[in-house]
Each structure stands twice: as structure tokens, then as C-alpha cells.
Amino acid sequence: MATCLIAAGSNLGDRAAQLRAAAADVAAHVEIQMEAQSGLHATAPIGGSPGQGEFLNAVWRVRSTLSPEALLNHLLHVEQTLGRTRLERWGPRTVDLDLLTYDELALNEPELELPHPRMTFRRFVMEPAQDVGRDVLHPVCQAEIGRIAEILRTRPPYVALTGGDVRTRHKLAARAADQLSLPLVFRSGSLSGTHDAPHDVADSRRIHAESRTHAAQLLSDLARTSLEGFLSDDWWRELPDLEPRLLVILDAEHAATSEQPHLGSVPQVETIPVWRQLAAKHGGPYLRLRTDQMSSEAMEHELAAAIQAMR
């Protein structure tokens, strides 16, 4: 049987009663065993239309012999039975059920991505998840849920962007920082200034060393302030003592599936996409933004909602 984590939320009607009903309906399936339920966590709505009511959130740990797709279909059926309508993204709902993890399966399909791509930076998911699944391994981060939740609480409150081209990355960071009133730290080593273009290789190395030292000091100073957060370029790979709370990976790679082809009895070596290598190296909350599939506005919205969700 597979061990799975399921996130549940409600912000319409009798929220607690609807979550109890949803848990009972999920567990009523003959191929699902409810192992544990977290307490209820009250959280403000994030990313959706204004004026929504507060959510109650929980995470359940189940064991199931259903396939991931069949389990997801059962969750969607329970939502529909309890009156869920999907009129707007991140809108109000009677009940919302998300399949977070299915054993250690990493899956990318049009209708199902595992583990859930936004779970690691959402406090309203990770806090109840650690109550019931602290020992569950996140197959992309290659870290247990308890460790990821700890990072979300304790690492310096900043977001680092990596991948993609520099112009796209800086534009995205600047717009998100402006929207959320957060400072920026780029490779120039200052909050907003830039160095003159280098004249030769030696000059380039000197500028890099100076900016690295300056940026390290800025990151260190900002990490010790009471700021709610700030955004930086990809200095996190060179400053291991100041790793970010959230790593944003700009990526245009084709999403690989979990199943690998076989020739006879010889398994083929899996090619791990660069974005997954970065997420595993980081080992904590991450957000993958598909630059080949998302508009600039969509990426800005996703990033702003992620930063709000991790606070």
C-alpha cells in the first residue's frame, strides 16, 4: 500500500463540519485507510479574489492501494459531493482536497503532478503536514517533510531566483519586490546600483570578487533584520551559510515522467532535469516557473502568492 498525504481546506459554510465530512467520505473507500489527521489550522486566503473568508486547513495521512490517478479521482468526487464548484482559481470553496505525495513518486502528467508543486512553501500545508507526516520523504527536495517545515520557519527570510536569462529573472524579481515592498540584492552587490563593464578578464574577476563580498555582507545584514523578506539573485549557491527560505527556479525544460523505458531487462538511466537537481541541492521550499508556458504576468502572480504563503 502507498503512503499518501492529502491536504484539505475550506472557507465557506461550516468549515470544520465540511472537513469532517470530507475525511469520512475519503476514508469510506474500501481501498483507503485513514492513518492520521492533523489539527485544524486557520489561515488567511492567499492569491485569490479579495473579500474571502478565513480558511481552515488540515493534512491527512492515508494508506491506499489505489493508483495515484484513481486516488485523485476519488478526491475530486468527494469535493463534488460536498458542493465544490471551480469558478475561479484560488477562489472560495466548500472543500478543497489536494494529493500532496504518493509514496516517493515523482510524476508529471497533464492532470496530476507529484509531489504537489506548491506544497513546500505553503505554511498552511507544511505546518499540518509535519503533524502527521514529519518522516515522509519529499522526492524532489530529497528531504523529509519535517526538515522542509523547519527550513520554512528558520532560514533567512529571503527568496533567491535562479535559472532562465538574467533579464527575465531581474525583471520578475523587481516587479514582485515592488508589489510586496521588498528590497532587492543582485549580483552587482548593491540594492540597485551596477558596476561599470569590465575591461578585461582580470578586471572582471576583480569586480566579481568585490561584488561577491559586498553581496555577502548585504545578505548577512538583511538576514539579521526584522524584514518580512527580500529577493536576491542566485548568490545562494556561493553562500551556503545564507541559503534562502524559498528558491525560485526559472525553467523551460520538458517535464520528465516518473516511468523510464526499458530495453529488454536492462533499465535505462534516468536523466534528472536541471530544475530537480537545483531543488534537491537546495533541499527546502522551491517554486518552479515554466518560462516556456507562462506569461510574465502569470509568473509574477505565482511568485507573489508564493512569498505571501511562506510568511
N, C-alpha and C positions, 0 to 999 in steps of 0.2 A: 504493500500500500504506500502511496505517496503522502508525504507530509506537506501540508499546504498552509499558507497564511492568507486570510481573507480580510480585507478592510471593509468596514460598514459605517455608513454615516446617514444622518437625517437632520433636516432643518425645517420640516413642515409638519404641522399637526402635533400629535402626542409622540414626540421623538423617541422617548425611551420605550414606549409600548410597541412602536413600529420596529425598533431594533430587536426587541424580544421576539416579536412575531417572525421577523426575518431569520433570526437564529434558529427558531423552532422549525421553520419551513426548510431551511438548508439541511438541518440535521435529520429531517424526516426521510430524506432519500436513503434507500436501503444500502447504497454504496458509499455513504459518507458517515464518518464518526466524528462527533464534536469532541475534541480533546480539552480545549481550554478557551475561555472568553476573558478578554481584558475588561477592566472597568471602563466606564463611560468618561470621555474627555470632552469638555466643552471648548469649542474653538470658533473664532470669527470666520466668516466666509472669505475666501480669497480668490481673486481673479475673475469673478463673475459680475453680474449686474448689481448695482448698488441697492441698498434697502433690504437685503436678505436677512433673515433671522439667523441666530447663532446655531452652529452645528453641534450635535452630539456624535462623537466618533468612537469606534471600537475596532479591535482586531481579534479575529478568531483563529485558533489553530485547529485544523481538521486533518483527518486521515481519510484517504479515498482511493478506491480502485477505478474511478472514472478517469478517462483521458483528460488532459488539460482543456481541450475543446468542449468535451461533454460537461465538465465541471463549470466552465464559463457559461455554457448554455443554461445550466440549471440555475446559476446565479441570476442570469437575465430573466428567467421565468419567474423566480421569486420576486424580483423587482417589479415586474409587470403585474403579478398577482396582488401586490401591495400598493398598486396605483402609481408607479413611477412613469412619468412621461418625459421624453427627451426633446424639449423645445429649444433649449439653448445650452451651449457648453458652459459648465461650471455654474449652472443655474440652480434655483431652489429645487428640492426633491424630497419626496416622502421617504425614500430609502435609496441608498447608493451602495452597491456591492462591487468590489474590485478584487480580482485574483492577483495577489501580490507575488507569491512564489509557489512553485510546484517542485518539490524536492530541490535539486540543484540544477534544474533545467534552464538553459538559456535559449530562448525561442524568439524568432522574428517572423511573424506571419501578418498578413493584412488585417486580420480580426483579433489577433492576440499577440502581445509581446510580453515575454517573461525574462527576468523579473519585471514587475511593473516599472515603466521607465521614469516615473516621477516619485517613487516612494521614498528614496533615500534622503531627500532634502525636506520632506514634509514632516514637520513636528507632529501634526495631528495624526500622522500614520506611524512614525517611528516611536513615539512615546508609548502608545498602547501596544505596538508590535513587540517592544522589548519586554513587556509584561508577560507575554505568552510565548515568545519565540527568540529569546536572547541568544540561544545556541544555534539558531538556523543560519546556515551559510548563504550569503548573497553571492551567486555565481559570477557576477560581473565584477563587483568590488573585491571578491575573494576575501571577504571579512565577515564575521558574524554580525547579526543584527544588533546585538548589544554593543559591539565595538563601534559600529556606524552611528548608533544613537549617542554614544559618548562623544564622538567627534563633533556631532551636531551641537552638543552642549558646550564643549570645552575649547575647540580650536579658535584661533583669532577670527573675529567676525568680518572676514573679507571674502570676496569672490574673485577667483582668478580665471581669466579667459585664455584658452589655448586652441591651436588649430586654425584652419582657414587662412585667409590672407590678412595681413596686418591692417589694411584699410577697413575691411569689413569688421574685424574684431574691435578696433578702436572706435568705430562709428557706433557699433552696438553698445559698447561699454559706456560711451559718452551719453547716449540717449537714455540708457537705463539709469545712469548716475544722476542725470538731470531730473528725470521723472521722480526718483526716490530721494533726491537731495543727498547724494553720497559723493565723497571725494574720489578722485582717480589717481592711480600711480601707474605710469607707463615706463617703458624701458629707457626713456630719456632720463629717468631718475628724479623727476620732479612731478608735481601735481599737474602742471600744464605746459611747462617750457620744453624746448628741444635743443639738442646740441647742433652746432654747425656741421655740415657734411664733412667726413674725414678726407684728408688729402692723400693718404697712403695707408698701407697695411698697419704700420707702426702706430700711426695716428688713430686708426680705427680701434686697435687694441687698447690704446690708452683711454679713449673715450668710453669703450665698453667697461674697462676696469673702474673708471671713475663713476660711471652711471650705476654700475652694479653696487658699488659701495654706498652711494647716495641712496639708491632704491632700498637697499637692505636696511639702512637707518630709518628711512621713511616708513617702511613696512613695520619695523620694530616699534617705532614711536606710535604709529596709528594703532597697532595691535594692543598697545597698553592703555589706550584712551577708552573713554566710555561711549565711543561712537557705536551706532547701531550696525555699522558695517561700511565697507568701501570696496571698490573694484580695482583690480590691477591686471597687468599683462601677465605673461607666463613666467614670471620670476620664481614661481613656486618650485620649479624643477631644479633651481640652483640654490634655493634657500630652504633646506629641509627642516630647519627649526621653526620656520614660519609658513608651514603648509596652510592652504586656505581651508575654510569651512566648506565651501562649495566650489567644485571645479566645473566650469562650463566648457564643453568640447564642441567646437565648430567642425562639422564633419560632412563630407559629401560621398562617403563610401557606400557601396551597395551593402545592404544589411544581410549578413550571413545567417542561414538557418542552423538549427542545432543538429540536424541529421547530416552525416557525412557519407558520400558514396563509397561503395566497396567494389573492388575488382577481385572476384573470386572470394577467398577468405582473408585477403590482405586489406586491412583498413587503411584509408587514405589519411595523410597527415592534415589536421585541421589548420587552416590559416586564420589566425586570430586578427581581426581588424584592428587598425591602429587605435581607434577610439576606445576599444575594450582594453587594450594594453595600457592606455593612459588612465582609464578608470581603475584598473587593477593596481597600478603603481600608486595612485592617489589613495585608494583603499577606503574612501569615505564618500560623502554625498556628491553626486555628479548630475549634470544635466547635459544631454546630447542634443544639439541643434543641427538638423539636417539642412545645410545651406543649399542643397540641390532641390529641396522640396518645399522650403518655407520662404515666405516673403520676409523682407526686413521688418515689417510691422508685426508679423506673427512671431518672429524671433524676439523682438523687443517685449511683446506681451508675455511670452513664455518666461523670459528672464526676469521680468519684474515680478511676476507671480511667484516664481521660484524663490526669489530673495525674500518676499513677504512671507512665504510659507516656512522658511527656515528660521525666522526670527523667534 
